[in-house]
Amino acid sequence: MSFIFRALLPFLFLLSALFNKTAFAVQYPERPVTIVVGMAPGGANDTIARLIANELQERLGVAFLVENRPGANSTIATGQVARAKPDGYTLMLVISSHVTNALLYPDLGYVLDDFEPITVIADTPFVLVANKDFEPNDISEFVELARSMDEGSIDFGTPGMASTQHIAMELMDLVADTRMNHVPYRGGAPAQTDLLAGVIPVIFATPTQSLPYIKNGELKPLGVTSLERLEQLPDVPTFAESGLDNYEADVWFGLIAPKDTPKDIINLLSKEVNSILAQEVIQTKLQEMGLSAVGTQPDEFQQLLDQEFEKWSEVIGKADIKLQ
């Protein structure tokens, strides 16, 4: 053994020890992980987050805790997650309004690029539902009626200004060349209450919200906003089937992390969540909520975000939707 090699030997041992320590240090997860939900407990966001958290806990051997931080359409919580340490121990469940919030709210303190997409968990279309006494029975008849009337003659209820349903309504006006009167409510429940009472004729509702009333005949489904028919309403056509070829407005639920979270952690979480979503029991639980399991790679989720940003920025601009 040469003198130089003997002299370097202690340093080589030190480097080896440091390398091994680093390798063990990046093992993930080593402690509880928080999944932030920007809405109050009990809603679809919260239910999905807890479903995934329980499964991840079983698979990865540490607690995955759901933390509800409601307020300002989830933008407060999103800003906090953007500023969290990018170590994989703070994640967030977001929905499609994650994109439109970034387009609508001034000075959020974050942009979409402040996050790493992990996977799309599930999605669901809206159902265009009408009061049972409303004359049209499908999208074609509805569009024909709307075009034959003066602008703003048909009241269209939504959960509020700049809600996902409001923006989906504006997209329908653009694609169908109609102009309806937007009636914003403080939530989806009061809008549906007035729909049932005949105060307003139509709303966009989630399948979970509308299916019980459709089944008992109190509401009439005119169409669904996805490109494929809804399994629970196989006889109700899509907007595309009804002549509005360029119309699609789904609500999706996804998992994100702060920007610069290590790629190996992002890929691990994506792999595990997608494996969870492949289970029949999980798919059944989501279907009971009116949702379809998805599961994507991080880059596929990023493509969706980019497409949604371009699509909804055009709609919001043309409809001149502004929040003060």
Sine and cosine of phi, psi and omega as CSV:
sin_phi,cos_phi,sin_psi,cos_psi,sin_omega,cos_omega
0.00,0.00,0.80,-0.60,-0.07,-1.00
-0.94,0.33,0.34,-0.94,0.01,-1.00
-0.88,0.47,-0.66,0.75,-0.03,-1.00
-0.90,0.44,-0.68,0.74,-0.02,-1.00
-0.91,0.42,-0.66,0.75,0.02,-1.00
-0.89,0.45,-0.59,0.81,0.00,-1.00
-0.93,0.37,-0.55,0.83,-0.03,-1.00
-0.99,0.10,-0.26,0.97,-0.12,-0.99
-0.82,0.57,-0.73,0.69,0.02,-1.00
-0.86,0.50,-0.60,0.80,0.00,-1.00
-0.93,0.36,-0.58,0.82,0.03,-1.00
-0.91,0.41,-0.65,0.76,0.06,-1.00
-0.89,0.46,-0.65,0.76,0.01,-1.00
-0.89,0.45,-0.71,0.70,0.03,-1.00
-0.88,0.48,-0.64,0.77,0.02,-1.00
-0.89,0.45,-0.68,0.74,0.00,-1.00
-0.90,0.43,-0.67,0.74,0.02,-1.00
-0.90,0.44,-0.64,0.77,0.01,-1.00
-0.89,0.46,-0.71,0.70,-0.01,-1.00
-0.91,0.42,-0.63,0.77,0.02,-1.00
-0.89,0.46,-0.68,0.74,0.02,-1.00
-0.90,0.44,-0.67,0.75,-0.01,-1.00
-0.88,0.48,-0.67,0.75,0.01,-1.00
-0.96,0.28,-0.50,0.87,-0.04,-1.00
-0.93,0.38,-0.47,0.88,-0.05,-1.00
-1.00,0.04,0.07,1.00,0.09,-1.00
-0.87,0.49,0.67,-0.75,-0.10,-1.00
-0.61,-0.79,0.66,-0.75,-0.10,0.99
-1.00,-0.02,0.49,-0.87,0.03,-1.00
-0.94,-0.33,-0.18,0.98,-0.03,-1.00
-0.48,-0.88,0.12,-0.99,-0.07,-1.00
-0.84,0.54,0.58,-0.82,0.02,-1.00
-0.92,-0.38,0.69,-0.73,0.02,-1.00
-0.98,-0.22,0.78,-0.63,0.14,-0.99
-0.96,-0.29,0.92,-0.38,-0.04,-1.00
-1.00,0.09,0.68,-0.74,0.10,-0.99
-0.84,-0.55,0.81,-0.58,-0.08,-1.00
-0.99,0.10,0.28,0.96,0.01,-1.00
-0.80,-0.60,0.25,-0.97,0.00,-1.00
-0.94,0.35,0.36,-0.93,0.04,-1.00
-0.87,0.49,0.49,-0.87,0.12,-0.99
0.97,-0.23,-0.33,0.94,0.00,-1.00
-0.99,0.11,-0.01,-1.00,-0.03,-1.00
-0.89,0.47,-0.65,0.76,0.00,-1.00
-0.84,0.54,-0.75,0.66,-0.03,-1.00
-0.90,0.44,-0.69,0.72,-0.03,-1.00
-0.89,0.45,-0.69,0.73,0.01,-1.00
-0.90,0.43,-0.69,0.72,-0.01,-1.00
-0.87,0.50,-0.68,0.73,-0.02,-1.00
-0.94,0.34,-0.59,0.81,0.05,-1.00
-0.88,0.48,-0.74,0.67,0.00,-1.00
-0.94,0.35,-0.64,0.77,-0.01,-1.00
-0.87,0.49,-0.69,0.73,0.00,-1.00
-0.88,0.47,-0.65,0.76,0.00,-1.00
-0.94,0.35,-0.66,0.75,0.03,-1.00
-0.90,0.44,-0.61,0.79,0.03,-1.00
-0.87,0.49,-0.67,0.74,0.03,-1.00
-0.91,0.42,-0.62,0.78,-0.09,-1.00
-0.98,0.19,-0.64,0.77,-0.16,-0.99
-0.97,-0.24,-0.10,0.99,0.19,-0.98
0.98,0.19,0.19,0.98,0.12,-0.99
-0.75,-0.67,0.27,-0.96,-0.02,-1.00
-0.95,0.31,0.71,-0.70,0.18,-0.98
-0.93,-0.37,0.93,-0.36,-0.15,-0.99
-0.97,-0.24,0.75,-0.66,0.06,-1.00
-1.00,-0.04,0.81,-0.59,-0.02,-1.00
-0.86,-0.51,0.89,-0.46,-0.01,-1.00
-1.00,0.04,0.81,-0.58,0.04,-1.00
-0.75,-0.66,0.96,0.28,-0.07,-1.00
-0.95,0.30,0.38,-0.92,0.08,-1.00
0.65,-0.76,0.68,-0.74,0.10,-0.99
0.79,0.61,0.73,0.68,0.03,-1.00
0.82,0.57,0.62,0.79,0.06,-1.00
0.96,0.26,0.04,1.00,-0.07,-1.00
-0.95,0.32,-0.49,0.87,0.04,-1.00
-0.90,0.44,-0.76,0.65,0.01,-1.00
-0.89,0.45,-0.63,0.78,-0.01,-1.00
-0.89,0.46,-0.65,0.76,0.05,-1.00
-0.89,0.45,-0.62,0.79,0.03,-1.00
-0.92,0.40,-0.63,0.78,0.03,-1.00
-0.92,0.38,-0.61,0.79,0.03,-1.00
-0.86,0.51,-0.52,0.85,-0.03,-1.00
-1.00,-0.07,-0.02,1.00,-0.01,-1.00
-0.95,0.30,0.38,-0.93,0.04,-1.00
-0.89,0.46,0.77,-0.63,-0.05,-1.00
-0.99,0.13,0.92,0.39,-0.06,-1.00
-0.87,-0.49,0.12,0.99,0.03,-1.00
1.00,0.03,-0.02,1.00,-0.05,-1.00
-0.99,-0.16,-0.03,1.00,0.16,-0.99
-0.78,-0.63,0.89,-0.45,0.02,-1.00
-0.85,-0.53,0.13,-0.99,0.05,-1.00
-0.55,-0.84,0.67,-0.75,0.14,-0.99
-1.00,-0.07,0.85,-0.53,-0.02,-1.00
-0.85,-0.53,0.30,-0.95,0.09,-1.00
-0.87,-0.49,-0.05,-1.00,-0.12,-0.99
-0.87,0.49,-0.39,0.92,0.06,-1.00
-0.92,0.39,-0.19,0.98,0.12,-0.99
-0.83,0.56,-0.60,0.80,0.01,-1.00
-0.98,0.21,-0.76,0.65,-0.07,-1.00
-0.93,0.37,-0.50,0.86,0.09,-1.00
-0.85,0.53,-0.67,0.74,-0.02,-1.00
-0.91,0.40,-0.38,0.93,0.01,-1.00
-1.00,-0.01,-0.42,0.91,-0.18,-0.98
-0.98,-0.19,-0.60,0.80,-0.12,-0.99
-1.00,-0.06,0.83,-0.56,0.05,-1.00
-0.97,0.24,0.55,-0.83,0.13,-0.99
0.82,0.57,0.77,0.64,0.04,-1.00
-0.93,0.36,-0.45,0.89,-0.08,-1.00
1.00,0.02,0.06,1.00,0.08,-1.00
-0.47,-0.88,0.31,-0.95,0.11,-0.99
-0.78,-0.63,0.19,-0.98,-0.05,-1.00
-0.88,0.48,-0.50,0.87,-0.01,-1.00
-0.96,0.29,-0.03,1.00,0.05,-1.00
-0.99,0.13,0.15,0.99,-0.06,-1.00
-0.72,-0.69,0.42,-0.91,0.10,-0.99
-0.96,-0.27,0.86,-0.50,0.06,-1.00
-0.95,0.30,0.64,-0.77,0.00,-1.00
-0.95,-0.32,-0.88,0.48,0.04,-1.00
-0.27,-0.96,0.47,-0.88,0.18,-0.98
-1.00,0.06,0.83,-0.55,-0.09,-1.00
-1.00,0.10,-0.74,0.67,-0.08,-1.00
-0.38,-0.93,0.25,-0.97,0.13,-0.99
-0.54,-0.84,0.21,-0.98,0.01,-1.00
-0.39,-0.92,0.56,-0.83,0.08,-1.00
-1.00,0.07,0.10,-0.99,0.26,-0.97
-1.00,-0.07,0.40,-0.92,0.17,-0.99
-0.93,-0.37,0.80,-0.59,0.13,-0.99
-0.98,0.18,0.94,-0.33,-0.06,-1.00
-0.91,-0.41,0.57,-0.82,-0.04,-1.00
-0.83,-0.56,0.40,-0.91,0.17,-0.99
-0.85,0.52,0.59,-0.80,-0.11,-0.99
-0.86,0.51,-0.38,0.93,-0.02,-1.00
-1.00,-0.08,-0.01,1.00,0.03,-1.00
-0.94,0.35,0.68,-0.73,-0.17,-0.99
-0.90,0.44,-0.77,0.64,-0.05,-1.00
-0.89,0.46,0.53,-0.85,0.02,-1.00
-0.91,-0.41,-0.08,1.00,0.04,-1.00
-0.41,-0.91,0.01,-1.00,-0.06,-1.00
-0.90,0.44,-0.69,0.73,-0.03,-1.00
-0.85,0.52,-0.73,0.69,0.01,-1.00
-0.92,0.40,-0.60,0.80,0.01,-1.00
-0.90,0.44,-0.74,0.67,-0.01,-1.00
-0.89,0.45,-0.66,0.75,0.02,-1.00
-0.87,0.50,-0.68,0.73,0.02,-1.00
-0.91,0.42,-0.72,0.70,-0.04,-1.00
-0.88,0.47,-0.63,0.78,0.00,-1.00
-0.94,0.34,-0.46,0.89,-0.05,-1.00
-0.99,0.14,-0.21,0.98,-0.08,-1.00
-0.97,-0.25,0.26,-0.97,0.07,-1.00
-0.90,0.44,0.46,-0.89,0.03,-1.00
-0.83,0.55,0.69,-0.72,0.05,-1.00
0.98,0.18,0.19,0.98,-0.04,-1.00
-0.98,0.20,-0.41,0.91,-0.01,-1.00
-0.97,-0.23,0.86,-0.51,0.03,-1.00
-0.98,0.20,0.74,-0.67,-0.01,-1.00
-0.83,-0.55,0.92,-0.40,-0.05,-1.00
-1.00,0.08,0.61,-0.79,0.07,-1.00
-0.66,-0.75,0.22,-0.98,0.05,-1.00
-0.95,0.32,-0.04,1.00,0.05,-1.00
0.48,-0.88,0.27,-0.96,0.05,-1.00
-0.84,0.54,0.75,-0.66,0.03,-1.00
0.93,0.38,0.21,0.98,0.13,-0.99
-0.92,0.39,0.27,-0.96,0.02,-1.00
-0.85,0.53,-0.63,0.78,0.01,-1.00
-0.92,0.40,-0.60,0.80,0.03,-1.00
-0.89,0.45,-0.73,0.69,-0.02,-1.00
-0.92,0.39,-0.59,0.81,0.07,-1.00
-0.90,0.43,-0.58,0.82,0.06,-1.00
-0.91,0.41,-0.66,0.75,0.02,-1.00
-0.90,0.43,-0.60,0.80,0.07,-1.00
-0.90,0.44,-0.64,0.77,0.04,-1.00
-0.89,0.46,-0.68,0.73,0.05,-1.00
-0.86,0.52,-0.66,0.75,-0.02,-1.00
-0.93,0.37,-0.70,0.72,-0.06,-1.00
-0.96,0.28,-0.64,0.77,-0.08,-1.00
-1.00,-0.01,-0.11,0.99,-0.05,-1.00
0.86,0.51,0.77,0.64,0.07,-1.00
-0.84,-0.54,0.11,-0.99,0.09,-1.00
-0.55,-0.84,0.98,-0.21,-0.02,-1.00
-0.99,-0.14,0.27,-0.96,0.00,-1.00
-1.00,-0.06,0.91,-0.41,-0.02,-1.00
-0.96,0.27,0.81,-0.58,0.05,-1.00
-0.89,-0.46,0.99,-0.12,-0.04,-1.00
-0.99,0.17,0.69,-0.72,0.08,-1.00
-0.91,-0.41,0.12,-0.99,0.08,-1.00
-0.99,-0.11,0.92,0.40,0.01,-1.00
0.89,-0.46,0.31,-0.95,-0.03,-1.00
-0.96,0.29,-0.53,0.85,-0.04,-1.00
-0.89,0.45,-0.76,0.64,0.03,-1.00
-0.90,0.43,-0.51,0.86,0.06,-1.00
-0.91,0.43,-0.68,0.73,0.00,-1.00
-0.94,0.35,-0.55,0.83,0.05,-1.00
-0.87,0.49,-0.71,0.71,0.04,-1.00
-0.93,0.36,-0.52,0.86,0.07,-1.00
-0.90,0.44,-0.72,0.70,0.00,-1.00
-0.90,0.45,-0.54,0.84,-0.02,-1.00
-0.99,0.12,-0.13,0.99,0.01,-1.00
0.99,0.10,0.18,0.98,0.03,-1.00
-0.93,0.36,-0.64,0.77,0.11,-0.99
-0.83,-0.56,0.44,-0.90,-0.10,-0.99
-1.00,0.00,-0.48,0.88,-0.12,-0.99
-0.56,-0.83,0.46,-0.89,0.16,-0.99
-0.53,-0.85,0.28,-0.96,0.28,-0.96
-1.00,-0.04,0.79,-0.61,0.01,-1.00
-0.77,-0.63,0.45,-0.89,0.13,-0.99
-0.96,0.29,0.40,-0.92,0.04,-1.00
-0.84,0.54,-0.66,0.75,0.00,-1.00
-0.86,0.52,-0.65,0.76,-0.04,-1.00
-0.94,0.34,-0.61,0.79,-0.20,-0.98
-0.98,-0.18,-0.44,0.90,-0.14,-0.99
-0.83,0.56,-0.70,0.71,0.00,-1.00
-0.85,0.52,-0.60,0.80,-0.03,-1.00
-0.98,0.19,-0.49,0.87,0.09,-1.00
-0.93,0.36,-0.68,0.73,-0.04,-1.00
-0.91,0.41,-0.57,0.83,0.00,-1.00
-1.00,-0.02,0.09,1.00,0.11,-0.99
1.00,0.09,0.10,0.99,-0.01,-1.00
-0.98,0.18,-0.42,0.91,0.05,-1.00
-0.81,-0.59,0.43,-0.90,-0.05,-1.00
-0.88,-0.47,0.86,-0.51,0.02,-1.00
-0.99,0.16,0.77,-0.64,0.01,-1.00
-0.99,-0.17,-0.49,0.87,-0.02,-1.00
0.01,-1.00,0.27,-0.96,0.06,-1.00
-0.89,-0.46,0.50,-0.87,-0.17,-0.98
-1.00,-0.02,0.03,1.00,0.05,-1.00
-1.00,0.06,0.18,-0.98,0.03,-1.00
-0.98,0.19,-0.31,0.95,0.05,-1.00
-0.87,-0.50,0.45,-0.89,-0.01,-1.00
-0.90,0.43,0.47,-0.88,0.01,-1.00
-0.98,0.19,0.74,-0.67,-0.06,-1.00
-0.85,0.53,-0.60,0.80,-0.03,-1.00
-0.97,0.24,-0.27,0.96,0.02,-1.00
-0.75,-0.66,0.91,0.41,-0.13,-0.99
-0.90,0.43,-0.34,0.94,-0.03,-1.00
-1.00,-0.06,-0.04,1.00,-0.02,-1.00
-0.99,-0.11,0.86,-0.51,-0.08,-1.00
-0.96,0.28,0.33,-0.94,0.12,-0.99
-0.99,0.17,0.25,-0.97,0.08,-1.00
-0.88,0.48,-0.65,0.76,-0.02,-1.00
-0.88,0.47,-0.66,0.75,0.03,-1.00
-0.91,0.42,-0.40,0.92,-0.06,-1.00
-1.00,-0.06,0.18,0.98,0.09,-1.00
0.95,-0.30,-0.17,0.99,0.03,-1.00
-0.99,-0.13,0.97,0.23,-0.19,-0.98
-0.85,0.53,-0.56,0.83,-0.10,-0.99
-1.00,-0.09,0.26,0.97,-0.09,-1.00
-0.98,-0.18,0.80,-0.60,0.14,-0.99
-0.41,-0.91,0.73,-0.69,0.00,-1.00
-0.50,-0.87,1.00,0.08,0.03,-1.00
-0.99,-0.12,0.40,-0.92,0.17,-0.99
-0.97,-0.25,0.81,-0.58,0.01,-1.00
-0.89,-0.46,0.38,-0.92,0.02,-1.00
-0.84,-0.54,0.79,-0.61,-0.06,-1.00
-0.68,-0.74,0.24,-0.97,0.01,-1.00
-0.92,-0.40,0.77,-0.64,-0.01,-1.00
-0.76,-0.65,0.20,-0.98,0.05,-1.00
-0.66,-0.75,0.30,-0.95,0.06,-1.00
-0.87,0.49,0.50,-0.86,0.02,-1.00
-0.83,0.55,0.58,-0.81,0.01,-1.00
0.97,0.24,0.16,0.99,0.21,-0.98
-0.87,0.49,0.74,-0.67,-0.09,-1.00
-0.79,0.62,0.64,-0.77,-0.06,-1.00
-0.88,0.47,-0.57,0.82,-0.01,-1.00
-0.91,0.41,-0.53,0.85,0.06,-1.00
-0.95,0.32,-0.70,0.72,0.04,-1.00
-0.84,0.54,-0.72,0.69,-0.04,-1.00
-0.92,0.39,-0.62,0.78,0.04,-1.00
-0.89,0.46,-0.74,0.67,-0.02,-1.00
-0.90,0.44,-0.66,0.75,0.03,-1.00
-0.88,0.48,-0.71,0.70,0.00,-1.00
-0.88,0.48,-0.71,0.70,-0.06,-1.00
-0.93,0.37,-0.70,0.72,-0.01,-1.00
-0.91,0.41,-0.65,0.76,0.02,-1.00
-0.90,0.44,-0.58,0.81,0.06,-1.00
-0.92,0.40,-0.62,0.78,0.06,-1.00
-0.88,0.47,-0.69,0.72,-0.05,-1.00
-0.93,0.36,-0.32,0.95,0.02,-1.00
-0.98,0.20,-0.22,0.98,-0.02,-1.00
-0.97,0.25,0.70,-0.71,-0.03,-1.00
-0.87,0.49,-0.61,0.79,-0.03,-1.00
-0.91,0.42,-0.60,0.80,0.03,-1.00
-0.95,0.31,-0.66,0.75,0.04,-1.00
-0.87,0.49,-0.64,0.77,0.02,-1.00
-0.90,0.43,-0.68,0.74,0.02,-1.00
-0.89,0.46,-0.64,0.77,0.03,-1.00
-0.93,0.37,-0.64,0.77,0.03,-1.00
-0.88,0.48,-0.58,0.82,0.04,-1.00
-0.90,0.43,-0.35,0.93,0.05,-1.00
-1.00,-0.08,0.06,1.00,-0.04,-1.00
0.99,0.17,0.36,0.93,-0.06,-1.00
-0.90,-0.43,0.40,-0.92,0.10,-0.99
-0.92,-0.39,0.75,-0.66,0.07,-1.00
-0.92,0.40,0.62,-0.79,-0.02,-1.00
-0.88,-0.47,-1.00,0.00,-0.05,-1.00
1.00,0.04,0.94,-0.34,-0.01,-1.00
-0.72,-0.69,0.26,-0.96,0.18,-0.98
-0.98,0.20,0.41,-0.91,0.00,-1.00
-0.81,0.59,-0.65,0.76,-0.02,-1.00
-0.93,0.36,-0.52,0.86,0.06,-1.00
-0.93,0.37,-0.63,0.77,0.07,-1.00
-0.89,0.46,-0.66,0.75,0.02,-1.00
-0.89,0.46,-0.64,0.76,0.05,-1.00
-0.88,0.48,-0.66,0.75,0.04,-1.00
-0.88,0.47,-0.71,0.70,0.00,-1.00
-0.86,0.51,-0.69,0.72,0.00,-1.00
-0.90,0.44,-0.69,0.72,0.00,-1.00
-0.91,0.42,-0.67,0.74,0.01,-1.00
-0.91,0.42,-0.64,0.77,0.00,-1.00
-0.88,0.48,-0.72,0.70,0.00,-1.00
-0.91,0.42,-0.70,0.71,-0.05,-1.00
-0.89,0.45,-0.79,0.62,-0.11,-0.99
-0.98,0.21,-0.43,0.90,0.08,-1.00
-0.90,0.43,-0.60,0.80,0.04,-1.00
-0.92,0.40,-0.70,0.71,-0.01,-1.00
-0.90,0.43,-0.73,0.69,-0.03,-1.00
-0.89,0.45,-0.62,0.79,0.02,-1.00
-0.92,0.40,-0.73,0.68,-0.03,-1.00
-0.93,0.37,-0.55,0.83,0.01,-1.00
-0.99,0.11,-0.14,0.99,0.02,-1.00
0.83,0.56,0.73,0.68,0.04,-1.00
-0.99,0.12,0.84,-0.54,-0.03,-1.00
-0.71,-0.70,0.64,-0.77,0.09,-1.00
-0.93,-0.37,0.73,-0.69,-0.02,-1.00
-1.00,0.07,0.00,0.00,0.00,0.00
